[in-house]
Amino acid sequence: MAKKEVVLHVELACSACARRNYHTQRNRNNIREKISLRKYCPWCRQHTAHKEV
């Protein structure tokens, strides 16, 4: 039986325009819920919330 990966590679999508701008990692054991970070969106030209897809 294969083990589940502990570190996940996730994409962050802009909440305003829904474009996937950033890639990051999160540890499945330490952070259970989905990530939401405030980052700069080059298409919206402002800082918006980026949520894990």
N, CA, C and O atoms as a GROMACS GRO file, in nm:
protein
  212
    1MET      N    1   0.084  -0.117   0.000
    1MET     CA    2   0.000   0.000   0.000
    1MET      C    3   0.089   0.124   0.000
    1MET      O    4   0.184   0.132   0.078
    2ALA      N    5   0.060   0.219  -0.086
    2ALA     CA    6   0.140   0.340  -0.098
    2ALA      C    7   0.109   0.438   0.015
    2ALA      O    8  -0.005   0.449   0.060
    3LYS      N    9   0.214   0.508   0.060
    3LYS     CA   10   0.196   0.609   0.163
    3LYS      C   11   0.145   0.738   0.100
    3LYS      O   12   0.176   0.768  -0.015
    4LYS      N   13   0.067   0.815   0.177
    4LYS     CA   14   0.024   0.946   0.132
    4LYS      C   15   0.139   1.043   0.152
    4LYS      O   16   0.214   1.033   0.249
    5GLU      N   17   0.152   1.137   0.060
    5GLU     CA   18   0.255   1.238   0.074
    5GLU      C   19   0.220   1.331   0.189
    5GLU      O   20   0.105   1.371   0.204
    6VAL      N   21   0.319   1.365   0.269
    6VAL     CA   22   0.296   1.455   0.380
    6VAL      C   23   0.297   1.600   0.332
    6VAL      O   24   0.215   1.680   0.376
    7VAL      N   25   0.390   1.633   0.241
    7VAL     CA   26   0.399   1.768   0.188
    7VAL      C   27   0.326   1.773   0.054
    7VAL      O   28   0.360   1.699  -0.039
    8LEU      N   29   0.226   1.860   0.046
    8LEU     CA   30   0.148   1.873  -0.077
    8LEU      C   31   0.194   1.995  -0.155
    8LEU      O   32   0.225   2.099  -0.097
    9HIS      N   33   0.197   1.983  -0.287
    9HIS     CA   34   0.224   2.096  -0.374
    9HIS      C   35   0.087   2.149  -0.419
    9HIS      O   36   0.010   2.076  -0.481
   10VAL      N   37   0.058   2.275  -0.386
   10VAL     CA   38  -0.074   2.331  -0.414
   10VAL      C   39  -0.061   2.457  -0.498
   10VAL      O   40   0.043   2.522  -0.498
   11GLU      N   41  -0.169   2.490  -0.570
   11GLU     CA   42  -0.176   2.612  -0.648
   11GLU      C   43  -0.267   2.710  -0.576
   11GLU      O   44  -0.366   2.670  -0.513
   12LEU      N   45  -0.234   2.839  -0.585
   12LEU     CA   46  -0.317   2.942  -0.525
   12LEU      C   47  -0.384   3.022  -0.636
   12LEU      O   48  -0.317   3.070  -0.727
   13ALA      N   49  -0.516   3.036  -0.628
   13ALA     CA   50  -0.592   3.108  -0.729
   13ALA      C   51  -0.646   3.237  -0.670
   13ALA      O   52  -0.686   3.241  -0.554
   14CYS      N   53  -0.647   3.341  -0.749
   14CYS     CA   54  -0.699   3.472  -0.707
   14CYS      C   55  -0.850   3.461  -0.685
   14CYS      O   56  -0.921   3.400  -0.764
   15SER      N   57  -0.898   3.520  -0.577
   15SER     CA   58  -1.041   3.514  -0.548
   15SER      C   59  -1.121   3.609  -0.636
   15SER      O   60  -1.241   3.589  -0.655
   16ALA      N   61  -1.057   3.712  -0.691
   16ALA     CA   62  -1.127   3.809  -0.776
   16ALA      C   63  -1.139   3.760  -0.921
   16ALA      O   64  -1.249   3.759  -0.977
   17CYS      N   65  -1.027   3.719  -0.982
   17CYS     CA   66  -1.030   3.681  -1.124
   17CYS      C   67  -1.016   3.531  -1.146
   17CYS      O   68  -1.030   3.485  -1.259
   18ALA      N   69  -0.990   3.454  -1.042
   18ALA     CA   70  -0.980   3.308  -1.045
   18ALA      C   71  -0.863   3.255  -1.127
   18ALA      O   72  -0.863   3.139  -1.168
   19ARG      N   73  -0.762   3.338  -1.151
   19ARG     CA   74  -0.642   3.290  -1.220
   19ARG      C   75  -0.546   3.229  -1.120
   19ARG      O   76  -0.535   3.276  -1.006
   20ARG      N   77  -0.477   3.125  -1.162
   20ARG     CA   78  -0.383   3.055  -1.075
   20ARG      C   79  -0.245   3.118  -1.092
   20ARG      O   80  -0.177   3.095  -1.192
   21ASN      N   81  -0.206   3.197  -0.994
   21ASN     CA   82  -0.084   3.277  -1.004
   21ASN      C   83   0.034   3.220  -0.928
   21ASN      O   84   0.148   3.241  -0.970
   22TYR      N   85   0.012   3.149  -0.818
   22TYR     CA   86   0.121   3.107  -0.731
   22TYR      C   87   0.114   2.957  -0.703
   22TYR      O   88   0.008   2.896  -0.706
   23HIS      N   89   0.232   2.900  -0.674
   23HIS     CA   90   0.246   2.760  -0.633
   23HIS      C   91   0.318   2.761  -0.500
   23HIS      O   92   0.410   2.840  -0.479
   24THR      N   93   0.278   2.674  -0.410
   24THR     CA   94   0.342   2.665  -0.279
   24THR      C   95   0.328   2.524  -0.226
   24THR      O   96   0.270   2.437  -0.292
   25GLN      N   97   0.380   2.501  -0.107
   25GLN     CA   98   0.372   2.372  -0.043
   25GLN      C   99   0.305   2.388   0.093
   25GLN      O  100   0.312   2.494   0.154
   26ARG      N  101   0.240   2.281   0.139
   26ARG     CA  102   0.188   2.281   0.275
   26ARG      C  103   0.201   2.141   0.332
   26ARG      O  104   0.190   2.041   0.260
   27ASN      N  105   0.223   2.136   0.461
   27ASN     CA  106   0.236   2.009   0.530
   27ASN      C  107   0.097   1.962   0.571
   27ASN      O  108   0.026   2.032   0.643
   28ARG      N  109   0.059   1.846   0.525
   28ARG     CA  110  -0.074   1.791   0.550
   28ARG      C  111  -0.099   1.767   0.699
   28ARG      O  112  -0.212   1.782   0.746
   29ASN      N  113   0.006   1.730   0.773
   29ASN     CA  114  -0.011   1.700   0.915
   29ASN      C  115  -0.027   1.825   1.000
   29ASN      O  116  -0.103   1.824   1.097
   30ASN      N  117   0.043   1.933   0.967
   30ASN     CA  118   0.039   2.054   1.048
   30ASN      C  119  -0.077   2.146   1.012
   30ASN      O  120  -0.136   2.208   1.100
   31ILE      N  121  -0.111   2.156   0.884
   31ILE     CA  122  -0.216   2.247   0.838
   31ILE      C  123  -0.325   2.164   0.772
   31ILE      O  124  -0.308   2.116   0.660
   32ARG      N  125  -0.436   2.146   0.840
   32ARG     CA  126  -0.545   2.061   0.790
   32ARG      C  127  -0.635   2.134   0.691
   32ARG      O  128  -0.678   2.074   0.592
   33GLU      N  129  -0.665   2.262   0.717
   33GLU     CA  130  -0.758   2.335   0.630
   33GLU      C  131  -0.683   2.392   0.509
   33GLU      O  132  -0.560   2.392   0.505
   34LYS      N  133  -0.758   2.441   0.411
   34LYS     CA  134  -0.698   2.498   0.291
   34LYS      C  135  -0.635   2.633   0.321
   34LYS      O  136  -0.682   2.707   0.408
   35ILE      N  137  -0.528   2.664   0.249
   35ILE     CA  138  -0.454   2.788   0.270
   35ILE      C  139  -0.524   2.904   0.200
   35ILE      O  140  -0.578   2.888   0.091
   36SER      N  141  -0.521   3.020   0.264
   36SER     CA  142  -0.569   3.144   0.204
   36SER      C  143  -0.470   3.254   0.241
   36SER      O  144  -0.455   3.288   0.358
   37LEU      N  145  -0.401   3.308   0.140
   37LEU     CA  146  -0.299   3.411   0.162
   37LEU      C  147  -0.334   3.536   0.082
   37LEU      O  148  -0.398   3.528  -0.023
   38ARG      N  149  -0.290   3.650   0.133
   38ARG     CA  150  -0.307   3.776   0.060
   38ARG      C  151  -0.183   3.799  -0.023
   38ARG      O  152  -0.074   3.821   0.030
   39LYS      N  153  -0.198   3.795  -0.155
   39LYS     CA  154  -0.086   3.808  -0.246
   39LYS      C  155  -0.121   3.906  -0.357
   39LYS      O  156  -0.237   3.942  -0.375
   40TYR      N  157  -0.018   3.950  -0.432
   40TYR     CA  158  -0.037   4.042  -0.543
   40TYR      C  159  -0.080   3.966  -0.667
   40TYR      O  160  -0.018   3.867  -0.705
   41CYS      N  161  -0.186   4.013  -0.731
   41CYS     CA  162  -0.233   3.955  -0.857
   41CYS      C  163  -0.194   4.049  -0.970
   41CYS      O  164  -0.242   4.162  -0.973
   42PRO      N  165  -0.109   4.005  -1.065
   42PRO     CA  166  -0.067   4.093  -1.174
   42PRO      C  167  -0.181   4.129  -1.270
   42PRO      O  168  -0.174   4.232  -1.336
   43TRP      N  169  -0.284   4.046  -1.280
   43TRP     CA  170  -0.395   4.076  -1.370
   43TRP      C  171  -0.492   4.176  -1.308
   43TRP      O  172  -0.545   4.262  -1.379
   44CYS      N  173  -0.516   4.166  -1.178
   44CYS     CA  174  -0.603   4.261  -1.108
   44CYS      C  175  -0.527   4.386  -1.068
   44CYS      O  176  -0.588   4.489  -1.039
   45ARG      N  177  -0.394   4.378  -1.065
   45ARG     CA  178  -0.305   4.487  -1.024
   45ARG      C  179  -0.334   4.536  -0.882
   45ARG      O  180  -0.334   4.656  -0.855
   46GLN      N  181  -0.359   4.442  -0.793
   46GLN     CA  182  -0.380   4.474  -0.652
   46GLN      C  183  -0.359   4.349  -0.568
   46GLN      O  184  -0.353   4.238  -0.620
   47HIS      N  185  -0.348   4.369  -0.438
   47HIS     CA  186  -0.336   4.257  -0.346
   47HIS      C  187  -0.475   4.200  -0.318
   47HIS      O  188  -0.565   4.273  -0.277
   48THR      N  189  -0.491   4.071  -0.342
   48THR     CA  190  -0.619   4.005  -0.319
   48THR      C  191  -0.594   3.874  -0.244
   48THR      O  192  -0.480   3.830  -0.232
   49ALA      N  193  -0.700   3.815  -0.195
   49ALA     CA  194  -0.688   3.686  -0.128
   49ALA      C  195  -0.671   3.578  -0.234
   49ALA      O  196  -0.746   3.570  -0.331
   50HIS      N  197  -0.571   3.494  -0.213
   50HIS     CA  198  -0.547   3.379  -0.301
   50HIS      C  199  -0.574   3.254  -0.220
   50HIS      O  200  -0.517   3.234  -0.113
   51LYS      N  201  -0.663   3.169  -0.272
   51LYS     CA  202  -0.703   3.048  -0.201
   51LYS      C  203  -0.651   2.924  -0.271
   51LYS      O  204  -0.630   2.923  -0.392
   52GLU      N  205  -0.630   2.821  -0.192
   52GLU     CA  206  -0.579   2.694  -0.244
   52GLU      C  207  -0.683   2.629  -0.335
   52GLU      O  208  -0.802   2.627  -0.305
   53VAL      N  209  -0.633   2.577  -0.446
   53VAL     CA  210  -0.722   2.508  -0.542
   53VAL      C  211  -0.700   2.360  -0.531
   53VAL      O  212  -0.764   2.282  -0.602
   0.00000   0.00000   0.00000
